Amino acid sequence: MYKRVTVPLDGSMVAEGIIPFILEIAGPLDMEVVLLRVLVPVPPSVIEGSRHVEIEDVEKRRAEAEAYLAPLAAELRTKGVRVTTQVRRGEPAGEIIAGAREAGADLIAMTTHGRSGLGRLLFGSVAEAVLRHADVPVFLMRQTEAQIAARAAWEAVR
């Protein structure tokens, strides 16, 4: 049975849509949850006509990622779930797989944005790449912006 699950989060409500499912299974299965945020490197940019070069503040972005994960981890802990957080930097699919391996995860659980056709061609699919290359099982939950908006509206009414 699964004992440790890596949950990649990109900061979107779509990605966070996996958390209610994780809450349902983590307690009964006595699973440890590893919340993972992957920071994609930002290349230096030059403002045309000037000598000013914008360079990514790696430490600031790491601190922001850790600050993003902290309340999500705290929420899981209040529900009795053992949770750790991890911030990595690089290409998302590869870092998700490497992070899961490093954490000793035996499952990766994530959402897919549900893009198809041209959207998938233009933006690629991190979920698909993880599914193809991971050496542990991958649980994918399709979430669309409309589903997230409907869930938020329902929770606001309750």
mmCIF file of the C-alpha atoms, coordinates in Angstrom:
data_MODEL
# 
_entry.id   MODEL 
# 
loop_
_atom_site.group_PDB 
_atom_site.id 
_atom_site.type_symbol 
_atom_site.label_atom_id 
_atom_site.label_alt_id 
_atom_site.label_comp_id 
_atom_site.label_asym_id 
_atom_site.label_entity_id 
_atom_site.label_seq_id 
_atom_site.pdbx_PDB_ins_code 
_atom_site.Cartn_x 
_atom_site.Cartn_y 
_atom_site.Cartn_z 
_atom_site.occupancy 
_atom_site.B_iso_or_equiv 
_atom_site.pdbx_formal_charge 
_atom_site.auth_seq_id 
_atom_site.auth_comp_id 
_atom_site.auth_asym_id 
_atom_site.auth_atom_id 
_atom_site.pdbx_PDB_model_num 
ATOM 1   C CA . MET A 1 1   ? 0.000   0.000  0.000   1.00 0.00 ? 1   MET A CA 1 
ATOM 2   C CA . TYR A 1 2   ? 1.079   3.593  -0.473  1.00 0.00 ? 2   TYR A CA 1 
ATOM 3   C CA . LYS A 1 3   ? 2.835   5.220  2.488   1.00 0.00 ? 3   LYS A CA 1 
ATOM 4   C CA . ARG A 1 4   ? 4.234   8.481  1.096   1.00 0.00 ? 4   ARG A CA 1 
ATOM 5   C CA . VAL A 1 5   ? 2.691   10.634 -1.622  1.00 0.00 ? 5   VAL A CA 1 
ATOM 6   C CA . THR A 1 6   ? 4.277   13.593 -3.399  1.00 0.00 ? 6   THR A CA 1 
ATOM 7   C CA . VAL A 1 7   ? 1.765   16.308 -4.285  1.00 0.00 ? 7   VAL A CA 1 
ATOM 8   C CA . PRO A 1 8   ? 3.118   18.878 -6.778  1.00 0.00 ? 8   PRO A CA 1 
ATOM 9   C CA . LEU A 1 9   ? 1.517   22.328 -6.514  1.00 0.00 ? 9   LEU A CA 1 
ATOM 10  C CA . ASP A 1 10  ? 2.071   25.203 -8.931  1.00 0.00 ? 10  ASP A CA 1 
ATOM 11  C CA . GLY A 1 11  ? 0.243   27.883 -6.979  1.00 0.00 ? 11  GLY A CA 1 
ATOM 12  C CA . SER A 1 12  ? -2.998  27.589 -8.908  1.00 0.00 ? 12  SER A CA 1 
ATOM 13  C CA . MET A 1 13  ? -6.421  26.680 -7.554  1.00 0.00 ? 13  MET A CA 1 
ATOM 14  C CA . VAL A 1 14  ? -6.520  23.946 -10.181 1.00 0.00 ? 14  VAL A CA 1 
ATOM 15  C CA . ALA A 1 15  ? -3.427  22.279 -8.710  1.00 0.00 ? 15  ALA A CA 1 
ATOM 16  C CA . GLU A 1 16  ? -4.786  22.695 -5.185  1.00 0.00 ? 16  GLU A CA 1 
ATOM 17  C CA . GLY A 1 17  ? -7.914  20.802 -6.275  1.00 0.00 ? 17  GLY A CA 1 
ATOM 18  C CA . ILE A 1 18  ? -6.106  17.564 -5.343  1.00 0.00 ? 18  ILE A CA 1 
ATOM 19  C CA . ILE A 1 19  ? -5.914  18.504 -1.644  1.00 0.00 ? 19  ILE A CA 1 
ATOM 20  C CA . PRO A 1 20  ? -9.495  17.486 -0.671  1.00 0.00 ? 20  PRO A CA 1 
ATOM 21  C CA . PHE A 1 21  ? -8.855  14.052 -2.202  1.00 0.00 ? 21  PHE A CA 1 
ATOM 22  C CA . ILE A 1 22  ? -5.535  13.759 -0.347  1.00 0.00 ? 22  ILE A CA 1 
ATOM 23  C CA . LEU A 1 23  ? -7.328  14.645 2.901   1.00 0.00 ? 23  LEU A CA 1 
ATOM 24  C CA . GLU A 1 24  ? -9.796  11.825 2.307   1.00 0.00 ? 24  GLU A CA 1 
ATOM 25  C CA . ILE A 1 25  ? -7.163  9.142  1.753   1.00 0.00 ? 25  ILE A CA 1 
ATOM 26  C CA . ALA A 1 26  ? -4.117  10.236 3.779   1.00 0.00 ? 26  ALA A CA 1 
ATOM 27  C CA . GLY A 1 27  ? -5.627  9.688  7.221   1.00 0.00 ? 27  GLY A CA 1 
ATOM 28  C CA . PRO A 1 28  ? -7.234  6.281  6.656   1.00 0.00 ? 28  PRO A CA 1 
ATOM 29  C CA . LEU A 1 29  ? -4.158  4.996  4.775   1.00 0.00 ? 29  LEU A CA 1 
ATOM 30  C CA . ASP A 1 30  ? -1.716  6.548  7.286   1.00 0.00 ? 30  ASP A CA 1 
ATOM 31  C CA . MET A 1 31  ? 0.095   8.278  4.421   1.00 0.00 ? 31  MET A CA 1 
ATOM 32  C CA . GLU A 1 32  ? 2.740   10.927 4.742   1.00 0.00 ? 32  GLU A CA 1 
ATOM 33  C CA . VAL A 1 33  ? 2.236   13.810 2.307   1.00 0.00 ? 33  VAL A CA 1 
ATOM 34  C CA . VAL A 1 34  ? 5.071   15.732 0.663   1.00 0.00 ? 34  VAL A CA 1 
ATOM 35  C CA . LEU A 1 35  ? 3.874   19.052 -0.776  1.00 0.00 ? 35  LEU A CA 1 
ATOM 36  C CA . LEU A 1 36  ? 6.215   20.037 -3.610  1.00 0.00 ? 36  LEU A CA 1 
ATOM 37  C CA . ARG A 1 37  ? 6.596   23.376 -5.359  1.00 0.00 ? 37  ARG A CA 1 
ATOM 38  C CA . VAL A 1 38  ? 8.862   23.571 -8.411  1.00 0.00 ? 38  VAL A CA 1 
ATOM 39  C CA . LEU A 1 39  ? 10.239  26.971 -9.371  1.00 0.00 ? 39  LEU A CA 1 
ATOM 40  C CA . VAL A 1 40  ? 10.937  27.356 -13.068 1.00 0.00 ? 40  VAL A CA 1 
ATOM 41  C CA . PRO A 1 41  ? 14.122  29.399 -13.573 1.00 0.00 ? 41  PRO A CA 1 
ATOM 42  C CA . VAL A 1 42  ? 13.499  32.840 -15.036 1.00 0.00 ? 42  VAL A CA 1 
ATOM 43  C CA . PRO A 1 43  ? 16.115  33.851 -17.621 1.00 0.00 ? 43  PRO A CA 1 
ATOM 44  C CA . PRO A 1 44  ? 17.721  37.286 -17.263 1.00 0.00 ? 44  PRO A CA 1 
ATOM 45  C CA . SER A 1 45  ? 15.927  39.966 -19.248 1.00 0.00 ? 45  SER A CA 1 
ATOM 46  C CA . VAL A 1 46  ? 17.302  43.138 -20.764 1.00 0.00 ? 46  VAL A CA 1 
ATOM 47  C CA . ILE A 1 47  ? 15.180  46.225 -21.187 1.00 0.00 ? 47  ILE A CA 1 
ATOM 48  C CA . GLU A 1 48  ? 15.621  47.390 -24.751 1.00 0.00 ? 48  GLU A CA 1 
ATOM 49  C CA . GLY A 1 49  ? 17.582  50.610 -25.089 1.00 0.00 ? 49  GLY A CA 1 
ATOM 50  C CA . SER A 1 50  ? 19.107  50.428 -21.616 1.00 0.00 ? 50  SER A CA 1 
ATOM 51  C CA . ARG A 1 51  ? 21.874  48.667 -19.788 1.00 0.00 ? 51  ARG A CA 1 
ATOM 52  C CA . HIS A 1 52  ? 19.521  47.425 -17.087 1.00 0.00 ? 52  HIS A CA 1 
ATOM 53  C CA . VAL A 1 53  ? 19.403  43.641 -16.739 1.00 0.00 ? 53  VAL A CA 1 
ATOM 54  C CA . GLU A 1 54  ? 16.749  41.993 -14.584 1.00 0.00 ? 54  GLU A CA 1 
ATOM 55  C CA . ILE A 1 55  ? 18.043  38.923 -12.808 1.00 0.00 ? 55  ILE A CA 1 
ATOM 56  C CA . GLU A 1 56  ? 15.884  36.450 -10.904 1.00 0.00 ? 56  GLU A CA 1 
ATOM 57  C CA . ASP A 1 57  ? 16.076  36.693 -7.120  1.00 0.00 ? 57  ASP A CA 1 
ATOM 58  C CA . VAL A 1 58  ? 16.308  32.968 -6.431  1.00 0.00 ? 58  VAL A CA 1 
ATOM 59  C CA . GLU A 1 59  ? 16.217  33.248 -2.643  1.00 0.00 ? 59  GLU A CA 1 
ATOM 60  C CA . LYS A 1 60  ? 13.204  35.560 -2.687  1.00 0.00 ? 60  LYS A CA 1 
ATOM 61  C CA . ARG A 1 61  ? 11.300  33.170 -4.963  1.00 0.00 ? 61  ARG A CA 1 
ATOM 62  C CA . ARG A 1 62  ? 12.249  30.215 -2.727  1.00 0.00 ? 62  ARG A CA 1 
ATOM 63  C CA . ALA A 1 63  ? 10.995  32.090 0.352   1.00 0.00 ? 63  ALA A CA 1 
ATOM 64  C CA . GLU A 1 64  ? 7.727   32.903 -1.461  1.00 0.00 ? 64  GLU A CA 1 
ATOM 65  C CA . ALA A 1 65  ? 7.304   29.247 -2.430  1.00 0.00 ? 65  ALA A CA 1 
ATOM 66  C CA . GLU A 1 66  ? 7.901   28.136 1.155   1.00 0.00 ? 66  GLU A CA 1 
ATOM 67  C CA . ALA A 1 67  ? 5.421   30.768 2.381   1.00 0.00 ? 67  ALA A CA 1 
ATOM 68  C CA . TYR A 1 68  ? 2.866   29.436 -0.131  1.00 0.00 ? 68  TYR A CA 1 
ATOM 69  C CA . LEU A 1 69  ? 3.289   25.826 1.057   1.00 0.00 ? 69  LEU A CA 1 
ATOM 70  C CA . ALA A 1 70  ? 3.292   26.591 4.808   1.00 0.00 ? 70  ALA A CA 1 
ATOM 71  C CA . PRO A 1 71  ? -0.464  27.254 5.296   1.00 0.00 ? 71  PRO A CA 1 
ATOM 72  C CA . LEU A 1 72  ? -1.395  24.294 3.092   1.00 0.00 ? 72  LEU A CA 1 
ATOM 73  C CA . ALA A 1 73  ? 0.835   22.038 5.192   1.00 0.00 ? 73  ALA A CA 1 
ATOM 74  C CA . ALA A 1 74  ? -0.607  23.531 8.399   1.00 0.00 ? 74  ALA A CA 1 
ATOM 75  C CA . GLU A 1 75  ? -4.154  22.806 7.190   1.00 0.00 ? 75  GLU A CA 1 
ATOM 76  C CA . LEU A 1 76  ? -3.251  19.172 6.529   1.00 0.00 ? 76  LEU A CA 1 
ATOM 77  C CA . ARG A 1 77  ? -1.565  18.877 9.948   1.00 0.00 ? 77  ARG A CA 1 
ATOM 78  C CA . THR A 1 78  ? -4.703  20.161 11.709  1.00 0.00 ? 78  THR A CA 1 
ATOM 79  C CA . LYS A 1 79  ? -6.533  17.238 10.113  1.00 0.00 ? 79  LYS A CA 1 
ATOM 80  C CA . GLY A 1 80  ? -3.966  14.778 11.502  1.00 0.00 ? 80  GLY A CA 1 
ATOM 81  C CA . VAL A 1 81  ? -1.938  14.278 8.329   1.00 0.00 ? 81  VAL A CA 1 
ATOM 82  C CA . ARG A 1 82  ? 1.860   13.969 8.511   1.00 0.00 ? 82  ARG A CA 1 
ATOM 83  C CA . VAL A 1 83  ? 3.220   16.457 5.998   1.00 0.00 ? 83  VAL A CA 1 
ATOM 84  C CA . THR A 1 84  ? 6.516   17.888 4.830   1.00 0.00 ? 84  THR A CA 1 
ATOM 85  C CA . THR A 1 85  ? 7.249   20.488 2.182   1.00 0.00 ? 85  THR A CA 1 
ATOM 86  C CA . GLN A 1 86  ? 9.861   20.658 -0.525  1.00 0.00 ? 86  GLN A CA 1 
ATOM 87  C CA . VAL A 1 87  ? 10.871  23.449 -2.921  1.00 0.00 ? 87  VAL A CA 1 
ATOM 88  C CA . ARG A 1 88  ? 12.907  22.588 -6.000  1.00 0.00 ? 88  ARG A CA 1 
ATOM 89  C CA . ARG A 1 89  ? 14.130  24.620 -8.959  1.00 0.00 ? 89  ARG A CA 1 
ATOM 90  C CA . GLY A 1 90  ? 14.227  23.475 -12.576 1.00 0.00 ? 90  GLY A CA 1 
ATOM 91  C CA . GLU A 1 91  ? 12.100  21.925 -15.282 1.00 0.00 ? 91  GLU A CA 1 
ATOM 92  C CA . PRO A 1 92  ? 8.771   20.952 -13.628 1.00 0.00 ? 92  PRO A CA 1 
ATOM 93  C CA . ALA A 1 93  ? 8.265   17.360 -14.775 1.00 0.00 ? 93  ALA A CA 1 
ATOM 94  C CA . GLY A 1 94  ? 11.850  16.336 -14.124 1.00 0.00 ? 94  GLY A CA 1 
ATOM 95  C CA . GLU A 1 95  ? 11.920  18.031 -10.734 1.00 0.00 ? 95  GLU A CA 1 
ATOM 96  C CA . ILE A 1 96  ? 8.609   16.458 -9.704  1.00 0.00 ? 96  ILE A CA 1 
ATOM 97  C CA . ILE A 1 97  ? 9.993   13.017 -10.514 1.00 0.00 ? 97  ILE A CA 1 
ATOM 98  C CA . ALA A 1 98  ? 13.342  13.754 -8.821  1.00 0.00 ? 98  ALA A CA 1 
ATOM 99  C CA . GLY A 1 99  ? 11.570  15.228 -5.779  1.00 0.00 ? 99  GLY A CA 1 
ATOM 100 C CA . ALA A 1 100 ? 9.361   12.162 -5.423  1.00 0.00 ? 100 ALA A CA 1 
ATOM 101 C CA . ARG A 1 101 ? 12.388  9.894  -5.701  1.00 0.00 ? 101 ARG A CA 1 
ATOM 102 C CA . GLU A 1 102 ? 14.348  11.963 -3.151  1.00 0.00 ? 102 GLU A CA 1 
ATOM 103 C CA . ALA A 1 103 ? 11.415  11.932 -0.715  1.00 0.00 ? 103 ALA A CA 1 
ATOM 104 C CA . GLY A 1 104 ? 10.999  8.187  -1.056  1.00 0.00 ? 104 GLY A CA 1 
ATOM 105 C CA . ALA A 1 105 ? 7.454   8.618  -2.348  1.00 0.00 ? 105 ALA A CA 1 
ATOM 106 C CA . ASP A 1 106 ? 5.648   5.588  -3.665  1.00 0.00 ? 106 ASP A CA 1 
ATOM 107 C CA . LEU A 1 107 ? 2.919   7.688  -5.336  1.00 0.00 ? 107 LEU A CA 1 
ATOM 108 C CA . ILE A 1 108 ? 2.637   11.045 -7.107  1.00 0.00 ? 108 ILE A CA 1 
ATOM 109 C CA . ALA A 1 109 ? -0.826  12.651 -6.954  1.00 0.00 ? 109 ALA A CA 1 
ATOM 110 C CA . MET A 1 110 ? -1.535  15.736 -9.021  1.00 0.00 ? 110 MET A CA 1 
ATOM 111 C CA . THR A 1 111 ? -4.128  17.505 -11.081 1.00 0.00 ? 111 THR A CA 1 
ATOM 112 C CA . THR A 1 112 ? -4.090  18.077 -14.759 1.00 0.00 ? 112 THR A CA 1 
ATOM 113 C CA . HIS A 1 113 ? -5.446  21.322 -16.161 1.00 0.00 ? 113 HIS A CA 1 
ATOM 114 C CA . GLY A 1 114 ? -7.494  19.382 -18.681 1.00 0.00 ? 114 GLY A CA 1 
ATOM 115 C CA . ARG A 1 115 ? -6.115  21.136 -21.732 1.00 0.00 ? 115 ARG A CA 1 
ATOM 116 C CA . SER A 1 116 ? -6.429  19.459 -25.081 1.00 0.00 ? 116 SER A CA 1 
ATOM 117 C CA . GLY A 1 117 ? -5.720  20.255 -28.680 1.00 0.00 ? 117 GLY A CA 1 
ATOM 118 C CA . LEU A 1 118 ? -3.937  23.529 -29.344 1.00 0.00 ? 118 LEU A CA 1 
ATOM 119 C CA . GLY A 1 119 ? -3.711  24.491 -25.655 1.00 0.00 ? 119 GLY A CA 1 
ATOM 120 C CA . ARG A 1 120 ? -1.887  21.271 -24.857 1.00 0.00 ? 120 ARG A CA 1 
ATOM 121 C CA . LEU A 1 121 ? 0.370   21.692 -27.897 1.00 0.00 ? 121 LEU A CA 1 
ATOM 122 C CA . LEU A 1 122 ? 1.311   25.264 -26.929 1.00 0.00 ? 122 LEU A CA 1 
ATOM 123 C CA . PHE A 1 123 ? 1.673   24.786 -23.181 1.00 0.00 ? 123 PHE A CA 1 
ATOM 124 C CA . GLY A 1 124 ? 2.706   21.139 -23.040 1.00 0.00 ? 124 GLY A CA 1 
ATOM 125 C CA . SER A 1 125 ? 1.574   18.917 -20.262 1.00 0.00 ? 125 SER A CA 1 
ATOM 126 C CA . VAL A 1 126 ? 3.626   18.554 -17.125 1.00 0.00 ? 126 VAL A CA 1 
ATOM 127 C CA . ALA A 1 127 ? 1.186   15.895 -15.931 1.00 0.00 ? 127 ALA A CA 1 
ATOM 128 C CA . GLU A 1 128 ? 1.657   13.873 -19.102 1.00 0.00 ? 128 GLU A CA 1 
ATOM 129 C CA . ALA A 1 129 ? 5.447   14.071 -18.846 1.00 0.00 ? 129 ALA A CA 1 
ATOM 130 C CA . VAL A 1 130 ? 5.346   12.971 -15.199 1.00 0.00 ? 130 VAL A CA 1 
ATOM 131 C CA . LEU A 1 131 ? 3.010   10.117 -16.100 1.00 0.00 ? 131 LEU A CA 1 
ATOM 132 C CA . ARG A 1 132 ? 5.308   8.934  -18.889 1.00 0.00 ? 132 ARG A CA 1 
ATOM 133 C CA . HIS A 1 133 ? 8.596   9.144  -16.988 1.00 0.00 ? 133 HIS A CA 1 
ATOM 134 C CA . ALA A 1 134 ? 7.869   8.512  -13.300 1.00 0.00 ? 134 ALA A CA 1 
ATOM 135 C CA . ASP A 1 135 ? 9.055   5.250  -11.833 1.00 0.00 ? 135 ASP A CA 1 
ATOM 136 C CA . VAL A 1 136 ? 6.223   5.230  -9.257  1.00 0.00 ? 136 VAL A CA 1 
ATOM 137 C CA . PRO A 1 137 ? 2.455   5.229  -9.881  1.00 0.00 ? 137 PRO A CA 1 
ATOM 138 C CA . VAL A 1 138 ? 0.923   8.604  -10.788 1.00 0.00 ? 138 VAL A CA 1 
ATOM 139 C CA . PHE A 1 139 ? -2.642  9.513  -9.818  1.00 0.00 ? 139 PHE A CA 1 
ATOM 140 C CA . LEU A 1 140 ? -4.036  12.268 -12.058 1.00 0.00 ? 140 LEU A CA 1 
ATOM 141 C CA . MET A 1 141 ? -7.207  14.174 -11.276 1.00 0.00 ? 141 MET A CA 1 
ATOM 142 C CA . ARG A 1 142 ? -8.584  16.351 -14.060 1.00 0.00 ? 142 ARG A CA 1 
ATOM 143 C CA . GLN A 1 143 ? -9.572  19.818 -12.850 1.00 0.00 ? 143 GLN A CA 1 
ATOM 144 C CA . THR A 1 144 ? -10.793 22.687 -14.973 1.00 0.00 ? 144 THR A CA 1 
ATOM 145 C CA . GLU A 1 145 ? -11.160 26.326 -14.030 1.00 0.00 ? 145 GLU A CA 1 
ATOM 146 C CA . ALA A 1 146 ? -14.952 25.905 -14.272 1.00 0.00 ? 146 ALA A CA 1 
ATOM 147 C CA . GLN A 1 147 ? -14.915 23.006 -11.781 1.00 0.00 ? 147 GLN A CA 1 
ATOM 148 C CA . ILE A 1 148 ? -12.774 25.024 -9.381  1.00 0.00 ? 148 ILE A CA 1 
ATOM 149 C CA . ALA A 1 149 ? -15.079 28.052 -9.664  1.00 0.00 ? 149 ALA A CA 1 
ATOM 150 C CA . ALA A 1 150 ? -18.137 25.869 -9.042  1.00 0.00 ? 150 ALA A CA 1 
ATOM 151 C CA . ARG A 1 151 ? -16.527 24.278 -5.971  1.00 0.00 ? 151 ARG A CA 1 
ATOM 152 C CA . ALA A 1 152 ? -15.535 27.704 -4.598  1.00 0.00 ? 152 ALA A CA 1 
ATOM 153 C CA . ALA A 1 153 ? -19.092 28.981 -5.104  1.00 0.00 ? 153 ALA A CA 1 
ATOM 154 C CA . TRP A 1 154 ? -20.544 25.905 -3.390  1.00 0.00 ? 154 TRP A CA 1 
ATOM 155 C CA . GLU A 1 155 ? -18.204 26.253 -0.402  1.00 0.00 ? 155 GLU A CA 1 
ATOM 156 C CA . ALA A 1 156 ? -19.080 29.955 -0.114  1.00 0.00 ? 156 ALA A CA 1 
ATOM 157 C CA . VAL A 1 157 ? -22.795 29.089 0.121   1.00 0.00 ? 157 VAL A CA 1 
ATOM 158 C CA . ARG A 1 158 ? -22.313 26.349 2.748   1.00 0.00 ? 158 ARG A CA 1 
# 
